[in-house]
Structure formats: structure tokens, C-alpha cells
Amino acid sequence: MRVEIVPGDITRQDVEVVVNAANPTLVGGGGVDGAIHRAAGPRLLRECRRVRKASFPDGLPVGRAVATGGGNLKARWVVHTVGPNWHRDQRDPELLASCVRESIRAAAELGARSIAFPAVSAGAYGWDVTTVARIMLDEIRAEVRRGTTGSLERVRLVPFGADAARAFTEVATGDRSVGSGVC
């Protein structure tokens, strides 16, 4: 499994699956969620509404993930996951680890070979970006050890902004397996 850190715009990643740091409604919002919905176009919103109505009438729970088509994105699919919100006292690291685990599971079920993650919960949801980087990298390694990554060959972490990129790079640099690009 190759793990890459590629700072930038999650909506422009050339991967099969883009992970959306969604809100429970699945209908878009601010930050990563809004950017993905804008870039993917109206097909994504229609599909999210269908998924919500059929499977999650009360909203997608924190830590869970669900896949839809990618709309107008380069990515074939979007996996939506709801990260924990620090401001709402959702501070259990397991909730964030579950976002990673569930997103990898969804991508593996799709047969995807590549997936790109934003820094889930590090934006408006208030989690410290270094903590997010550590939890995400630890959970990716754990999934590789468990053998639950299916056909995934590449995981790309796409922090947005200089501070987030620096935090992810510093955490990864301290880990020889990720720093070398191989997990």
C-alpha cells in the first residue's frame, strides 16, 4: 500500500474514490463538503438525497460512511463520512478512526484501487490537525495490517492549506513506513 501526502484541492485528485468530509444531511455545506458538491454538480446532490431517504432518514451517523457516484469529479465515486465535531463534544478518537476505517471499507467494496482523504474533522469541526493526521495515519496502517483494504493500492492524504500540509508531513516524517511512501 502506498500512502501519499499531496496538499491541495481534494476535488481535483486523480483517484477512483474521493472521501467527502460530509455533514449528516449529505446535502452539502461548507468546507470540503461544499467544495465536493460544487465540483461534482447536481447529480451528486440528487444521489445523496436518494441515499439519505432510503437508508439514513435521520442523517448519516458520525463515523459511518456511504458511497455514491462521483458526478462531475475525476473520481468515479465519492465516499461520504461524517467526522466527529469537537465543538459538539464529539472528542473520542475512535469516532475519527471509524471514519477512516469505514471509508476504506466502502472503497474496498467498490473495488477501487485509489482513494483520497481530506483532513477529516480538522476544519470547521475543530479537531487539531496534528491529532487528525496521527489518527488517520495510524488507522490506515491498522487497516493494512488487518488486511481489509481489498484492492486498494494507494491512499492519498490531501490536507488543505499550509498549516495542515505541514502537520501531516511532520507526523508522516516521524513514521518511517509512511515517510517512505509505503505503508
Phi and psi in degrees as a GROMACS rama.xvg file:
@    title "Ramachandran Plot"
@    xaxis  label "Phi"
@    yaxis  label "Psi"
@TYPE xy
-98.5834  130.401  ARG-2
-114.674  126.257  VAL-3
-120.982  147.878  GLU-4
-114.686  114.447  ILE-5
-129.94  91.4725  VAL-6
-59.8253  144.883  PRO-7
150.096  -146.388  GLY-8
-100.076  114.184  ASP-9
-59.9029  -29.0844  ILE-10
-72.9702  -13.3321  THR-11
-106.101  10.7268  ARG-12
-76.4656  137.125  GLN-13
-93.2669  77.0112  ASP-14
-136.603  168.938  VAL-15
-80.9461  -31.235  GLU-16
-128.133  130.652  VAL-17
-109.888  132.063  VAL-18
-90.036  130.64  VAL-19
-100.785  124.06  ASN-20
-78.9116  82.2591  ALA-21
-84.2454  164.892  ALA-22
-98.1759  164.682  ASN-23
-58.6994  -24.1139  PRO-24
-74.2729  -20.7076  THR-25
64.6269  14.7361  LEU-26
-109.338  20.8084  VAL-27
92.7519  173.919  GLY-28
175.886  -138.222  GLY-29
-98.8032  -176.456  GLY-30
55.2691  -138.705  GLY-31
-58.6816  -43.6468  VAL-32
-57.8853  -49.7736  ASP-33
-64.5304  -40.8816  GLY-34
-62.8821  -43.2041  ALA-35
-65.2075  -44.8914  ILE-36
-63.1692  -41.0958  HIS-37
-63.7088  -45.8659  ARG-38
-70.3126  -35.0434  ALA-39
-78.1419  -25.3746  ALA-40
86.1793  -177.738  GLY-41
-65.5133  -25.0451  PRO-42
-59.3197  -38.7014  ARG-43
-63.5561  -45.0954  LEU-44
-61.6889  -43.4753  LEU-45
-60.5019  -44.5499  ARG-46
-66.7352  -40.1883  GLU-47
-62.1596  -40.494  CYS-48
-63.1185  -40.3536  ARG-49
-63.4986  -45.3528  ARG-50
-62.0813  -44.7305  VAL-51
-60.5331  -48.1999  ARG-52
-62.9797  -42.8187  LYS-53
-76.8695  -37.2954  ALA-54
-121.464  -25.4447  SER-55
-136.156  62.1966  PHE-56
-60.2213  -24.9883  PRO-57
-96.3382  6.60173  ASP-58
100.95  154.742  GLY-59
-71.4848  124.195  LEU-60
-67.8081  153.213  PRO-61
-57.1261  133.635  VAL-62
89.1004  -9.26214  GLY-63
-94.3902  167.857  ARG-64
-145.526  148.813  ALA-65
-144.426  144.641  VAL-66
-101.896  146.98  ALA-67
-136.955  175.505  THR-68
-67.4619  166.349  GLY-69
-92.3047  -1.38038  GLY-70
57.4685  -129.196  GLY-71
-87.9689  6.24889  ASN-72
-72.5871  161.6  LEU-73
-63.7164  -34.5762  LYS-74
-66.7584  141.079  ALA-75
-72.1049  -34.1144  ARG-76
-132.637  157.287  TRP-77
-119.901  129.098  VAL-78
-104.841  118.213  VAL-79
-93.6531  129.768  HIS-80
-135.301  143.67  THR-81
-102.924  111.81  VAL-82
-78.5419  160.553  GLY-83
-71.1257  145.652  PRO-84
-105.249  109.624  ASN-85
-56.0264  -38.2239  TRP-86
-68.6756  -17.2324  HIS-87
-106.926  24.0439  ARG-88
59.9412  28.352  ASP-89
-94.3226  80.2241  GLN-90
-113.686  9.46815  ARG-91
-77.9911  118.475  ASP-92
-57.0365  -25.8797  PRO-93
-62.1744  -31.1089  GLU-94
-63.7622  -42.1026  LEU-95
-70.3971  -41.6124  LEU-96
-59.1424  -38.2931  ALA-97
-63.1433  -36.4414  SER-98
-57.8671  -44.9023  CYS-99
-66.7933  -49.4991  VAL-100
-58.3575  -48.9549  ARG-101
-66.9592  -35.5028  GLU-102
-67.9766  -41.6844  SER-103
-64.1199  -42.17  ILE-104
-59.1225  -47.0305  ARG-105
-62.013  -43.5142  ALA-106
-64.0493  -41.0339  ALA-107
-63.6411  -40.1834  ALA-108
-63.6068  -30.4327  GLU-109
-77.0904  -15.6746  LEU-110
82.5622  19.3015  GLY-111
-70.5668  149.835  ALA-112
-101.774  -18.0676  ARG-113
-143.125  146.943  SER-114
-144.802  142.763  ILE-115
-121.884  129.453  ALA-116
-109.778  139.169  PHE-117
-81.8949  179.752  PRO-118
-81.783  83.3998  ALA-119
-56.6419  128.802  VAL-120
74.8766  -0.286872  SER-121
-83.8411  -12.2653  ALA-122
-90.6011  -115.4  GLY-123
-63.1911  -20.3174  ALA-124
-81.3652  -3.55714  TYR-125
82.3482  6.45904  GLY-126
-75.5668  145.718  TRP-127
-63.2143  128.744  ASP-128
-64.256  -32.9577  VAL-129
-67.4837  -39.4204  THR-130
-63.5721  -43.2244  THR-131
-60.0606  -46.8129  VAL-132
-59.1098  -45.4279  ALA-133
-63.2148  -47.048  ARG-134
-63.6365  -44.9162  ILE-135
-63.7003  -45.9758  MET-136
-65.1895  -40.9545  LEU-137
-61.3326  -42.5013  ASP-138
-71.1781  -35.5097  GLU-139
-61.0634  -46.6267  ILE-140
-60.0483  -42.0619  ARG-141
-62.5304  -40.2917  ALA-142
-65.6531  -37.504  GLU-143
-62.7846  -45.796  VAL-144
-61.7575  -38.0688  ARG-145
-72.5313  -17.283  ARG-146
74.5135  29.3149  GLY-147
-102.72  12.7898  THR-148
-88.215  -2.20276  THR-149
54.1876  -128.24  GLY-150
-85.004  -0.190889  SER-151
-61.91  129.83  LEU-152
-113.365  -21.8997  GLU-153
-142.391  130.636  ARG-154
-117.352  125.267  VAL-155
-113.181  127.371  ARG-156
-100.308  126.45  LEU-157
-121.99  78.2064  VAL-158
-71.7314  144.711  PRO-159
-105.937  125.348  PHE-160
96.8973  155.582  GLY-161
-62.9824  -42.1997  ALA-162
-64.4388  -43.2308  ASP-163
-66.7391  -42.0919  ALA-164
-61.4614  -42.6803  ALA-165
-62.9454  -43.7691  ARG-166
-63.1092  -46.2416  ALA-167
-63.2183  -42.7327  PHE-168
-64.5097  -42.4637  THR-169
-63.8203  -41.788  GLU-170
-65.294  -44.2858  VAL-171
-67.6167  -36.1187  ALA-172
-63.3797  -31.2747  THR-173
-75.689  -5.6308  GLY-174
-118.985  107.754  ASP-175
-56.8091  -38.0167  ARG-176
-67.4805  -36.6662  SER-177
-83.3604  -39.849  VAL-178
-57.0081  -31.7171  GLY-179
-82.0681  -5.49649  SER-180
90.0204  0.415048  GLY-181
-124.088  131.844  VAL-182
